[in-house]
Amino acid sequence: MKKFIFVFFVFILNISNTFADQNIEIIGGNSIATPPIAVMNFTNDTSTTNNLANIIATDLNITGDIKAINVINKSQIESSVKYIVSGSVIGDTASYTLTLNTESNTVLLQNKLLNLNKNTRLLAHTISNQIYQKLTNTKGAFTSKIAYIVVDKNKYKLIVSDYDGYNPKVLISTNSILSSLAWNPNGSQIAYVSYEPNKPVVYVQDLYKPKRYIVAAFSGSNSSPTFTPDGNQLAVTLTKDGGSHIYLVDNTKYNADSIAIPVINWSTIDTEANIADNESILFTSNHDGGPQIFMANLSNTRTPQRLTLNLGKYNTTAKFAHDLSKITFIRRDGGTLRTYVEDLTTHASYPVSINTSLDLAPSFAPNDKLILFSSDNNQMYLVNTTGTTQTNLKNIQYDQIIDQRWSNSY
């Protein structure tokens, strides 16, 4: 087994930012006509591009739900602005206030936060979460994490970072191929496929202690892991019995006595499982002649429902939204691969990615408001689920992006 690099996840909270916010490029308009919000520079915040106000405004704009502007002081605030965020930094404490831009300056939200680790970005993301929830009644996901696999100078690396690509930490670095990421429900483990034993096997990496182990190394190929809702098992794609089919394996160290329980054995290729909290399972199958997305329930997998109807001959890598209202997936249309969303009630489907053509592996933010994917020229993107605002995470720059996945936890 090749040597791997383990980094305690909590160390991410202690490392200062090494990038500048101009590395986040937002295109497109706002998805709803929310009146703008002005975020004033915090008193005693001496940072420049990494100041609290700039990060908060960027967070809010990325969602497409709120139009935020960073201003130096109140004299720059126009009358069209409805909300104002102001604050100050004193020692290890940051205080902020969200008010209406009226003569009464009605206070909508006020809080004081400790910043003992001197992590400006984490502090700003926490404030963004609170403001976003106050204005939209939806939890903010700005303190969540993403994981991605890249090729960097001939090394395959598994990296975890903040949702916007800042504070990257390498968990694994190896000469062997890595692919197929999956987070467990509480964000403490990541599953992935590695060729370190000279064949594809499934590993689970613990993020809080120096521990990883193989969960699936059956004969043939072991690939496409996803955790069950309780995190105690994983659905994996195995070829041990001929064809590619989906099995359940325990989230424990693989040994000669390990068993794999058949779940989906419907066609010659059944793969890319994703399991929801209600035990619905998405998967890709060639049952109808080409890769299409189907849904079944773990209690009855004999009669899956095809979800990608009238969407061409190639649809893959589907992921549930956490509220189970929709899925995101990749559709091939001619020579392009686009990120799509399908409403599971109406079954209406529509593209959400903007000006990209080779999209890969989309997944939802924990609050289902944004989708993470990669595309042309190995660029990482966030797009809102209405397809009106897209963000290029330009600080994620590597020779190749293999896969990426948004954590399930906030």
N, C-alpha and C positions, 0 to 999 in steps of 0.2 A: 504494500500500500504506500502511495506517495505521501510525503509529509504535507500536512495541511496547516493553514494558519488560522488560529482561533482568536477571536477578539471578544472580550466580555461586552455584551450589548449595552450595559449601563455606562460604559466608557464613552459612548456616543454623546452622552449628555455633558461631558466634560471637555470636549474639544471645541475650540473656537472656530468660527467660519473662516475658510480660506478662499472663498470665491466672492464675487461681487454680484449684486442683483441684476446688472445688465445681462447676465447670463440666462435670464428668464425672459423669453420673448412671447408676448401674448398677441394673438391675432383674432379678428372677429369682433362682433358686438356683444352686447348684453342680451341675455335670453328673456329677461322681463324688464319692464320699465320701472325699476326701483329708483327713486330719487337718489342723487349722488350723496356720498358721504365724504367729508374732508377729514383727513387724519393729520393733525398738527404734529410737528416735531416735538418730542418730549423734552421738557426742561432738563438741563444738565446731561442730556444724551449727546455726547461729543462725537459719536461715530458719524461717518459720511454716508456711503452707500449702504452700509450695514446697520443703519439706525433703525430703531423700533418702528417708527412711523412708516418708513419705506417698506419694510418687510410686511407689516400689517396691511398696507394698501395693496401690495402685490398679491398677498394671500386672497384678499376679498375679490380682486379683479379676476383672478384665475378661475373662479367659479362661474363667472358670467352672470351671476345673480345680482351683484352689487357693483355699482360704478364707484370706485374709490380714487381719491386724489390725495397725494402727499403735499402738504403746504408747510411753509416755514412758520407762519404765525397767522393770527385771525384776520389780519388786514388783507390776506390773499383769498379769503373765502367769499365766493359769490353768493348772491341771494338765492340762486336756484338750488344750493346745497341744503338738504333737509337735516342731516345729522352731522355732528362734530365729535371727533375723538381728540381729547387732550390728555396730557399726562406729564409726569415728572419722574426722574430717577434720583433717589437719595441713597447712597451707599449700596446695600444689597437689596433694596426694595424699589419696585416700580409701581406707581399708582396711576390709574387712568379713569377717565369719566367719559361716558357716551351721553350726549345731550342733544335735544332738538335745537335747530338753528332758528330760534325765535327770541323775542325780547325777554321771555321768561326763562329761557335756557333750561327747560325742564330736563331733569336728570332721568335717563332711562336705565342706566347701568353704571355701577361704580365698583371698583375693586382694587385691592392692593396685593401684589405678588412678590414673593421672595425669589431672588436670583442668586442663590448661594454658589452655584456652579459657574457663574459668569457666562452663561450660555445665552447670548442675546437672541439668537434665532429661536431657541426653544421658548424663551419668554415671550417673544413676539407671536409665535404660533399659538401659544396658550391664550393670549389676549384675543387673537383673531378668532379662535374657536368660540370664545364667550360672546364676542360681538356678533359673529355670524348667527349663532343660535338665538340671540336676542332679536335680531332683525328678520330671521326667516323661520323660526321655530324648528330648525333642523340642526342637529349636532354638527359642529365643524370637524373636519378630518385633517386639520393642518399639523397636528402632532403625530400623525400616523407615519408608518415606515413603508418603504418599497424595497424589494429585492430584485436583483438582476444578474444575469450571467453575461460576461463579456470576454472577448479575446483581447488581451493587452500584451503586446510585445511577445507573442507566441505562447503566452500563458492563458489558460482558462481561469477566470476568477469569478467567484460568487461574492457579490457585494450587497451590503445593506446600507441604506441611506435614509435621510429625511424624505418626506414625500416629494419635495421639490428638487431632489438630487444633491442637496448639501450634506455635509458631514458623512461622506462615504467611508465605510469600513470593510476591508476585505476579510471574509470569513474563510474562504478556501482559495488556494492558488495551486494549480497543478498543470502538468503537461498533458493530462488526459482530458478528453471531451467531457464537458458538463452540459446538462440541458434539463428542461422540464421541471420548473419550480412549482412548489405548493407550500403555502403557510398553513399551520394548524390554527384552530379557531381563536386561541388566546394570544397568538403572536410569539410564542416561546420556542417554536420549532419550525424548521424549514426542511421539506423533503425535496430531493432532486435526484437526477440520474447522473451517474459517473461511469466512465469506462476505465477507471483505475485498475480493476481486476482483469483487464483485457476483454471485457464484455460489458454490456449495459446492465447495471444493477442499481437498485434504489437505496439511497442513504437517507437518514434523518439526522439533521444537525441541531443540537440544542444550543440556543443562543445565550443562555445564562450560565453555563458551565462548560468546561472543556470536554465535551462528550459528543461523539457521533457514532452511528452504528448502521450496519446494513439491515434493512427490513425485508428485502426481496432479492434473492440471488438464485432463483430457480433455473432449470435448464432452459437454454434459449435466451430470448430477450426479456428484460424487465424494464418497464418504462411507464411514463405518464402517471405519476402518483398524484393522489388527492386525498386529503384527510376526511374521515367521517365527522359528523357534527360534534361528537364527544371527544374526538382526537385519539381514541383508543385503537382505531384501525385505519388502514389506508386502502383505497381502491387503486389497483395497479393493472397495467396491461401486460399480459404474459403470453409467450408463444410456446409454452412447454407442452401443450396438448395439440399443437397444430393450429395454424391460423393465429390471429391476434384477438384475445378476448380479455374481459375484465373480471378480476378476482378481488376478493377482500383478503388482506393479510393483517396480522396483529402488529401494532406499533411497538414491537420488541425486537431484540437482536435476532437476526436470522441464524438458524442452525439446521442440521440435517433432519430434525424432526418438525420443522416449521411446515405449516399447511397453508394452502391457498384455496379459499372457498369460491367456487364459480358464481358470478353475479350476472354477467351479460355474455351469452354465447349464442348470438342471433344470426351472425353472418360470418363471412371469412375474415373480415376486419371489424372489430368493435374496440374503440379506444377513446382516449381523452375524456375520461369520466370527470364529472363535477357533481358533488353531492350537497344538497341543500338541507337546512334544518328540519324540514318536513319529510326527509328521506326521499324526496324526488331526486332522480339521477339524470343528468344530461350526458350524452356521449355521441361520438362521431362513428358512423357505420357506413359501409358500402352496400348495405342491404338492397338499396334501390339503384345500384349500378355505379354510383360514385359517392364521394364523401358528403354525407348530409347529417344534420343534427337531429337527434331523437331524444325523447324524454320518457321515462318510466318511473315506477316507484319500486323501492327495494323489496317491498312485500309482493310485488307482481311485476316481474320483468319480462313476461312472455309476450305482451302486446304493447310495445312501445308506440308512442305517438310521434310522427314526424313533424317537426316544427318549421323546417325550412322548405315551405311549399312555394312554388313559382318564383324561386330565387336562383335559378340556374343549376348547374351541375356540380358546384364545388362550394361547400360551406363547412367550416371547421372551427375547432378550439373554442367552444362555447363556455361561458361562465354565467352563473346565476347572479342577479342582484341580490343583496342581502335581505331585502324585503320581499323577494320572490315575485316581484311584479314584472320583471323583464329579464332578458338575457342579452349579453353582448357576444359577438362572434365575428369571424372573418369570412367575407364572401368574395369569391373570385368572379369578376365581371370582365370578360375579354382578357386583356393582359394585366388588369389591375387587381390588387387585393385591398379591400376596404373594410374598415371597422364599422359594423352594423349593430343596431339595437332592435330587438323585437319585443313588443308588448305582449305578455303572456295571456292577457284577457282578450284583446282585440285581434292579436296576431298580426298587427301592422308592423312592418319592418322598414327601416330607413337607415341610410348611411350617416355617420356622425363625424368622421374624420374629414379634415379640410385640406385640400391640395396635397394629398399624399397618395401613393399608388402601390406601395409594397408593405402594407400593414401586417403586424405580427402580434399574436398573443395578447388580446385585450383583457383587462380585468377591472372590476369596479372598486372605487374607494369605499371605505367602511360605511359612509353615509349614502352611497349610491348616486352622488351628484356628479362625480367625475369618473373618467375611464382612463387608465394608463395603457399605452401601447407604444411600440417602436415601429419605424418605417424607413423611408428612403434615406440612403446614405448614413445608415446607422444612427439615426436621431431618435431620442425619446420624447414622447408627447403626453400631455394631458388634454382631454377634451371633455366638455360638459355633455350630458346625455341628450341635450337638444341639438347638439352639433353647431352651436353658434359661436363658441369661444374655445380656441385651441391654444395651448401653451407648449412651446418648444423648450425643453430643459437642456439648454445649450451647454451647461457645465458638465453634462455627462458625455464625454468624448473618448471613445475607444476605437480600436481597429475594427471591431465587430461586436454587435449586440446580438446575443443568442436567444435570450428569453428575459421576461420581466413579469413581476407579479406584485400587486398591491396587498399589503397585509390586511387581514380581516379585523384587526383590532385598532382602536383609536390611539 
